[in-house]
Amino acid sequence: MKIIVGSQNAAKVGAVKMAADAYWGENEVWGIEADSGVPGQPKGWEETMRGALTRARNAYYAAEGKADLGVGLEGGVVDMAGRMVLMNVAAVFDGTQESAAPGTGTPLPESWALAVREGQELGPFLAEKFAGYNRKIGAMPFVTNGVLQREAIFAEALKGALAPWVTPEAFAA
């Protein structure tokens, strides 16, 4: 399978390779920068999912027929029951069919949530607040002391989003 990812972030490209290889063995996976069409800090499930789907479509079309699938991975925040949760969405597009699925989430400390609610992006906020924060690694590994890794959480979401290509008979009209 040839899969293009709407990001050049090594963890995201690695996540796609991990998920695809779990289903189909060795796959060709590469990344490009693809616009999400949403703000840098997506808020809510709908905006985050829209960003992932837009990245998947943009990546697929940028491949100009050289990819079987385009994948978009998007992290966002959502207010749930009075707490802000950091979460992620994986989306897949093949030129006609699309799919998306959510991944793991973790609550944000209230001071971080307040900064996001006031309009700050989480990554730059954490980079300013914590000298050891690495934006390429992401906030979820940072807040969980590395137990939840970006590559693994995006791979799990993508395994769900790939369901229509893994069991097409279940999704047939």
matplotlib code that plots the C-alpha trace (Angstrom):
import matplotlib.pyplot as plt

x = [0.0, 1.3, 0.2, 0.9, 0.6, -0.5, 2.5, 6.3, 6.4, 8.4, 6.1, 3.0, 4.7, 5.9, 2.3, 1.0, 3.7, 3.0, -0.8, -0.6, 2.1, -0.1, -2.7, -0.8, 2.8, 5.4, 4.0, 5.4, 4.7, 5.8, 4.8, 4.2, 3.0, -0.7, -3.0, -5.7, -8.1, -8.6, -6.8, -3.4, -5.2, -8.4, -11.1, -13.8, -14.3, -15.9, -13.1, -10.4, -12.0, -12.5, -8.8, -7.8, -10.1, -8.9, -5.2, -6.0, -7.7, -5.0, -2.3, -4.0, -4.5, -0.9, 0.3, -1.1, -2.1, 1.0, -0.7, -3.5, -4.5, -4.1, -3.9, -4.5, -3.7, -4.9, -4.6, -7.1, -8.8, -12.4, -14.3, -16.0, -18.0, -16.2, -12.7, -10.6, -9.2, -6.3, -7.3, -6.5, -8.3, -7.0, -8.6, -8.2, -9.2, -8.8, -10.2, -13.8, -14.2, -13.2, -13.2, -12.1, -11.8, -10.8, -7.8, -6.7, -7.3, -5.9, -7.2, -5.2, -4.2, -6.6, -3.9, -3.2, -6.9, -7.3, -4.5, -6.1, -9.6, -7.9, -6.8, -3.2, -2.1, -1.0, 2.4, 3.8, 2.3, 4.1, 7.3, 7.2, 6.2, 8.6, 12.2, 12.3, 9.1, 9.7, 6.9, 7.8, 7.1, 3.8, 1.8, 0.3, 3.7, 4.7, 1.7, 1.9, 5.7, 6.2, 3.8, 1.6, 3.7, 2.5, 3.4, 1.4, -1.7, -2.0, -1.4, -4.2, -6.6, -5.6, -6.1, -9.7, -10.0, -8.7, -11.5, -13.4, -10.2, -9.6, -13.1, -14.7, -17.5, -18.7, -18.9, -20.6, -23.8]
y = [0.0, 3.5, 6.1, 9.8, 11.6, 15.3, 16.0, 15.7, 15.2, 12.1, 10.8, 11.2, 9.5, 6.8, 6.4, 5.8, 3.2, 1.5, 1.3, 0.3, -2.3, -3.9, -4.5, -5.1, -5.8, -3.5, -0.3, 2.7, 5.8, 9.4, 12.8, 16.2, 19.4, 19.7, 22.4, 21.5, 24.4, 24.8, 27.0, 26.0, 24.9, 23.1, 23.2, 20.6, 17.2, 18.7, 21.2, 18.6, 16.0, 18.5, 19.4, 15.7, 15.0, 18.1, 17.1, 13.6, 14.9, 17.5, 15.0, 12.5, 15.0, 16.3, 12.8, 13.1, 9.4, 8.0, 7.1, 4.6, 6.5, 10.0, 10.3, 13.3, 13.3, 16.2, 17.0, 19.2, 20.1, 19.5, 20.7, 17.7, 17.8, 21.0, 19.7, 20.4, 17.2, 16.9, 14.4, 13.4, 12.3, 10.2, 10.5, 8.5, 9.3, 7.3, 9.6, 8.5, 7.2, 8.8, 7.7, 9.2, 8.0, 9.5, 8.4, 8.6, 11.7, 13.1, 15.9, 19.2, 20.9, 23.8, 26.5, 25.0, 24.9, 28.5, 29.6, 27.7, 29.1, 32.6, 31.9, 30.6, 27.5, 24.7, 24.0, 27.6, 28.0, 24.9, 25.9, 29.3, 27.8, 24.8, 24.9, 21.1, 21.0, 19.7, 20.6, 17.8, 15.3, 16.9, 17.7, 14.3, 12.6, 15.7, 15.5, 11.7, 11.6, 9.8, 6.9, 8.0, 8.6, 10.6, 7.9, 5.2, 7.3, 8.4, 4.8, 3.6, 6.2, 5.4, 1.6, 2.5, 4.9, 2.3, -0.1, 0.5, -0.6, -3.6, -5.0, -3.4, -6.0, -4.6, -1.1, -2.1, -0.3]
z = [0.0, -0.8, 1.8, 1.9, 5.2, 5.5, 7.7, 7.7, 11.5, 12.1, 14.8, 12.6, 9.6, 12.0, 13.4, 9.9, 9.1, 12.4, 11.8, 8.1, 8.7, 11.4, 8.7, 5.5, 6.3, 4.6, 3.2, 1.5, 3.7, 3.2, 4.4, 2.9, 4.5, 4.0, 5.1, 7.7, 7.0, 10.7, 13.3, 14.7, 17.9, 16.9, 19.4, 19.7, 18.0, 14.8, 14.1, 14.9, 12.7, 9.9, 10.1, 9.9, 7.0, 5.1, 5.6, 4.3, 1.2, 0.6, 1.0, -1.3, -4.1, -3.7, -4.4, -8.0, -8.3, -6.6, -3.3, -2.5, 0.6, 2.1, 5.9, 8.1, 11.8, 14.0, 17.6, 19.3, 22.6, 23.6, 26.7, 28.2, 31.5, 32.6, 31.8, 28.8, 27.2, 24.8, 22.0, 18.5, 15.3, 12.4, 8.9, 5.7, 2.1, -1.1, -3.7, -3.1, 0.4, 3.6, 7.3, 10.6, 14.1, 17.5, 19.6, 23.1, 25.3, 28.5, 30.7, 30.7, 33.8, 34.5, 33.9, 30.5, 29.7, 30.7, 28.4, 25.5, 26.3, 26.2, 22.6, 23.1, 21.2, 23.5, 22.0, 22.1, 25.6, 26.9, 25.1, 26.9, 30.3, 30.4, 29.2, 28.6, 26.4, 22.9, 20.4, 18.1, 20.9, 21.8, 24.9, 25.6, 26.2, 28.3, 30.6, 31.0, 31.7, 28.4, 29.0, 26.1, 23.1, 20.1, 17.5, 19.4, 20.1, 16.5, 15.3, 17.5, 16.1, 12.5, 13.1, 13.7, 10.8, 8.4, 9.2, 5.9, 4.0, 6.3, 6.3, 3.2, 3.3, 6.6, 5.1, 1.8, 1.0]

ax = plt.figure().add_subplot(projection="3d")
ax.plot(x, y, z, "-o")
ax.set_aspect("equal")
plt.show()
